[in-house]
Amino acid sequence: MVMKTFLILQISLWSFIFQTSACTAQKENPMVKWKGLNDANDLVFLYKKGTSYEQKEIFQNNVVYKPRIDGRGHDPRDGVIDVMLGRIAGDYDGGIINFSKEAPQEQKENLKRAIEESPLVYKVFVDVVPGEIKVE
């Protein structure tokens, strides 16, 4: 009985040590941090005031995103790593777009140009912190 208790304690101790070291190893790995309103972002755009929800949705589905090949929704454009849409600066809605490090400059310029050419877009900013944008 003593030997059985000793064996159970040994297994418990080693399990505890293993779990503790595993958790520590995970904490050493940096977590991915999504960029937000207080971080420098690659491309930021603001819609003109009065742009309807439907207009924004059509714009987003055709300019910011591209239709999926299987016809089920939309994917970010090539080279885009993340997109955030919503209230961006003051009382302006818009979007934040960040590109992959491997994205060719041509992809970045094409998307920027398509956004700038939209009659729905008020302003476009490059490499800016959205929380610092001053709008009239």
C-alpha positions in Angstrom: 0.0 0.0 0.0 2.8 2.4 0.8 4.5 1.6 -2.5 1.3 2.3 -4.4 0.8 5.6 -2.6 4.5 6.5 -3.3 4.0 5.6 -7.0 0.9 7.8 -7.3 2.7 10.7 -5.7 5.6 10.3 -8.0 3.4 10.3 -11.1 1.4 13.3 -9.8 4.7 15.2 -9.1 6.1 14.5 -12.6 2.7 15.4 -14.2 2.7 18.7 -12.3 6.3 19.4 -13.4 5.6 18.5 -17.0 2.4 20.7 -17.1 4.3 23.7 -15.5 7.1 23.5 -18.0 4.7 23.2 -20.9 2.8 26.3 -19.9 6.0 28.2 -19.4 7.2 27.3 -22.9 4.0 28.6 -24.4 4.3 31.9 -22.6 7.8 32.5 -24.1 6.3 32.4 -27.6 5.1 35.8 -28.7 1.4 36.0 -29.5 0.2 37.5 -32.7 -1.0 41.0 -32.1 -3.7 42.3 -34.4 -3.3 45.9 -35.3 -6.0 48.3 -34.2 -6.9 52.0 -34.0 -3.8 52.8 -31.9 -1.3 51.1 -34.2 0.3 52.2 -37.5 -1.7 50.5 -40.3 -0.9 50.1 -44.0 -4.0 51.6 -45.5 -7.0 53.4 -43.9 -10.0 54.8 -45.7 -13.0 56.8 -44.5 -16.4 56.8 -46.1 -18.2 60.0 -46.9 -20.9 60.9 -44.4 -24.3 59.7 -45.6 -23.0 56.5 -47.2 -25.7 53.9 -46.7 -25.1 50.4 -45.2 -26.0 48.9 -48.6 -23.5 51.1 -50.5 -20.8 50.1 -48.0 -21.6 46.5 -48.4 -21.4 46.6 -52.2 -18.2 48.5 -52.0 -16.6 46.1 -49.5 -17.7 43.0 -51.4 -16.4 44.4 -54.8 -13.3 46.5 -53.8 -12.0 45.5 -50.4 -12.9 41.8 -50.8 -13.1 39.5 -53.8 -15.8 36.9 -54.4 -14.8 33.3 -53.5 -14.4 30.9 -56.3 -16.9 28.5 -54.8 -19.5 31.4 -54.6 -19.8 31.3 -50.8 -18.9 34.7 -49.6 -15.8 36.8 -50.1 -12.1 36.6 -49.3 -9.6 39.4 -48.7 -7.8 40.6 -51.8 -4.5 39.1 -52.7 -1.7 40.4 -50.5 -4.1 41.5 -47.7 -3.5 39.9 -44.4 -6.2 41.6 -42.3 -9.2 43.9 -42.7 -11.1 45.8 -40.0 -14.3 47.7 -40.9 -16.4 50.0 -38.8 -16.1 53.3 -36.9 -12.5 54.5 -37.6 -12.0 58.2 -36.9 -14.4 60.6 -35.2 -17.8 59.7 -36.5 -16.5 58.4 -39.8 -16.9 54.7 -40.8 -14.3 53.1 -43.0 -11.8 50.4 -43.1 -8.3 49.5 -42.1 -6.3 47.2 -44.4 -2.9 45.6 -43.7 -0.8 43.8 -46.2 1.3 40.7 -46.0 5.1 41.4 -45.9 5.3 39.4 -49.1 2.6 41.5 -50.9 4.0 43.1 -54.1 3.9 46.8 -54.3 1.7 46.6 -57.4 -1.1 44.8 -55.4 -0.9 47.5 -52.7 -1.1 50.3 -55.2 -4.0 48.7 -57.2 -6.1 48.3 -54.1 -5.3 51.8 -52.9 -6.2 53.2 -56.3 -9.5 51.3 -56.4 -10.4 52.7 -53.0 -9.4 56.2 -53.9 -11.5 56.1 -57.1 -14.7 55.2 -55.3 -17.2 58.1 -55.0 -18.1 56.7 -51.6 -14.7 57.3 -50.1 -13.9 60.6 -48.3 -10.2 60.1 -47.6 -7.5 57.5 -47.9 -4.4 57.4 -45.6 -1.2 55.3 -45.9 0.9 54.1 -42.9 -1.2 56.0 -40.3 -2.4 55.4 -36.8 -6.2 55.7 -37.2 -6.7 56.9 -33.6 -4.6 60.0 -34.5 -6.5 60.9 -37.6 -8.1 64.4 -37.3 -11.2 64.8 -39.4 -13.4 67.9 -40.0 
